[in-house]
Amino acid sequence: MRNEESIDILLVEDEETLALIIKDTLEGQGFRIRLAKDGEEGLRLFFQEKPDVLVADVMMPRMDGFEMVRRIRQRDRLTPVLFLTARSAINDVVEGFELGANDYLKKPFGMQELIVRIKALLGRAIRTADVPVRQEVHEIGTYLFTPRTQRLLHNGTETELSHRETEILRRLCERQDQVVDMRAVLLDLWGDDSFFNQRSLHVFITKLRHKLTKDERIRIVNVRGIGYKLVVYT
C-alpha cells in the first residue's frame, strides 16, 4: 500500500487563499502538492506531472473544471478526479460524474473530510489497478455491452457511455434478474449514500433506461427502498 509521502496531488483552484490553505494542510499530512490557478494551466500540468489524484474546482477562468476533465478523460480514464464545487444543483453534479469524475465536495468543506475522500479515491484506484484486465462483453437483449471500452452496440450502432453509467450498468449485468443493492452502489461509486447521491444515482438509471429503449424487452426495475434490477423479458 502506498504511503502519503509517495502521493502527488494536482490542485486546480483559482481562489488563491483557499488553494494555499488546502496546500498547507495536505503537505502537513505528507502529500506532495502542485498548484494550478485555472483549467488551462491544470490541463498542461496534469499531463506534465502525471499526478496520482486531481482535485479541481468547477468554476474557474479561461477553462472551467468540467472542460478540463473532459479533455483529460479523452487520454486518461483512470486517474481519480475529485471536484470542489459551490454548485448544489443535481444536474451539475451529474454532469461532473458523466465526464469521469470520481467524487465531489461541496464548498465549504472540512479539511479532514477532503483528506478522507482523497485517501478513499486512492484506495479504489489501487484496487482497480491490481485487478487483471478482462475483455468482458455482456449481452443485454439485442445489445452488446463492453465495460472496458464503455460502449453499447446495437445493430451496428455504437453508443459511448460515461464512466459512471458504465460502472452502474456493469453491476446490473453481473447480477441480471437480481436486485443490485442501491446503498452498495452508492458507497462504492460515490463514497456515501446520502439522499443527494441517491437522486444522482436515479438520474443515471434514467439515462441508462433511455439508452436501452431500442429493445422493448429490457427493463431496469426500481425495487423501492432496496435497489435496481435489470430484466430482459422473453
C-alpha angles and dihedrals in degrees: 000000000000121000127222093257090068096047120103118197126191110207115196109190130141096199099090097198094050091044091054092047091052091045094051092046096049094043087053086060092052099259121136111233132198118188131215123181100207143011096267093054090042092054092051094046093046094063092036097050101027095211125202092232134018117212111187141173116229102217109057137141124259093012125014124224094256094056092044092053092043089059093043092052091056087071106017122040098164111056108100115248125201118189123210110205142170089198117106102181111117093225092058092053091046090051089055092052092046089056089056106269115152101203144351140209123206116224128276098046138159119255092229090056090052091052092049092050092049092050091048091052091049091050092053092046092052092048090050092050090052093056115092113245112255124193091217120175123191125202112218107180104293092346129093115209122197111187095191093060093032092231140136117205122201123170092334095313118115126208119194115221127207119249091255094048089050095052093047094047092046090057091048091050094048089055100034112173089015129094115259108214110244094209092053091052092048094049092046100045104023102028095234139039100231120153089250091057091045088059090048091052091050090054090054091048089053091051091050091050089054092050091052097050095106089080108054092197093069120095133172100204122206110223097198115241093359113060145266136306130202112219131178109196120211 
